[in-house]
């Protein structure tokens, strides 16, 4: 099977947006649990799932984004062994905020400009503010120091990763433009 045939088959399979997002969720899961440990910096990792659900909310709208984020968050809670419901809650809240930036006529403008990275930044900071509330041991350290060490560092790392999504999407559009 050639690479062209494989790409054509994947394109046919992913015509349905539900199948497409399920497919990408599985790919992101494989990437996250296989490779993210290699790019971990002092215990801080990017939240690739957050970038994905923000992307869905901007592309598809707030309601679809919130439902997707809740399902992906529950899935992530199940496969990661995290506190049950924390990813569902935080990703749903972050997607609600990202959905505020969805405008049917301005999707291309948001995704083609740096606005996507700024939306991810806002969502990452709020997501981590809530997420790390569940992990603080108040008796051992102050929340401010804990938040600065883990939450903001993780948010910056997530923002950095969202830049790659932005670059990849921009490159894919340019390639499509030149091949059409």
ABEGO torsion letter per residue (X at the ends): XBAAAAAAAAAAAAABAAAAAAAAAAAAAAAAAAAAAAABBGGBBBBAAAAAAAAAAAAAEAAAAAAAAAAAAAAAAAAAGBBBGAAAAAAAAAAAAAAAABBAAAAAAAAABAAAAAAAAAAAAAAAAAAAAAABBAAABBAAAAAAAAAAAAAAAAAAAAAAAAAAAAAAAAAAAAAX
